[in-house]
Amino acid sequence: TGMIETLCLSSLADEHAEKLACVTNFIDCLSTLHGKPIHEKIRFKAWLLASGQPRFDFKQAIQEACFDFGAECFKPLRKFVNEL
């Protein structure tokens, strides 16, 4: 989707698969109830809540969270920034 939140969540796929699955199930349930997809930023906020980090400020969240910024999913972003 091109959002940094999507990359952050993707970086958790291996190490936090079980917790991420719970968040995905919750978001999918909301999507069904509302009859439309839930924005990826909401999925990110749900992850923060599930992780015991109730901060919704992105900057604080990434400083305190366990996102792996060296993960393969960040490679295209790193390449793009390095080419600037």
N, C-alpha and C positions, 0 to 999 in steps of 0.2 A: 504493500500500500504506500510505500515511500515515506513512512513516518518513523521518526527516531524511536517512538514507543514500540513500534512493531519490531524493530531491530533489538531493542532491549529485551523484550519478551522472548524473541527467538534465541537470544544468547543463553536463556535459562532452560532450553528444551531438554538437554541431557541431564543436568545436575538436579533440576527441580521439576521433573516430568510429572510427578504425582500431584504436587500442589498446582502446577499449571493446568493439569487436566481438570481439577476442581473449578478453577477460575473459568476455564473454557465451558464447562458444563453449565455454570451459573449464567454466563453471558449468553450462551445458546438458548437457555430457558427464557431469559429476558427478551431475546430477539423473537422467539416464538410468541410470547405473550403480547409484545408490541406490534408484531406483524411486519417488522422491518429490522435490518441489521443494526447492531449496536456499534457505535463508533469505537475505533481502536483505542482512543484515549480513555474511554470508560473501562475497557478491558485492562489497560495499564493501571488505572486507579484501583480496580478490583484486586489486581495482583498486589499492589501496595498494602491494601487492607488485609488481604490473606497472609501477608508476610509480617503483619504486626507493625507496619509503618504507615500510620494514618496521615502522613503529610501528602498533600496534593500538589505542592510546589515541585515542579519537575527538577529543578536544580538541586534542591535538598534531597529529593528522592534518589537521584543517581549518585549523589555523594554518599548516601547511607545504605544503598541497596547492594546486592551481590551480583550485579550485572557484569558479564565477562566482556569487556570492551576489546579484548584480543580475539574474540570468537570469529569464526569464519564468516558469519553473517554480516560482520562489520567491514569485511575486506573491500567491497565496492565503495563504501563511504570513505574509508581511509585512502583508497586510490584516488578518488575524486578530490579529496582535500589536498593530497600531496601534489596533484597536478595543477592546482590553482596558482 
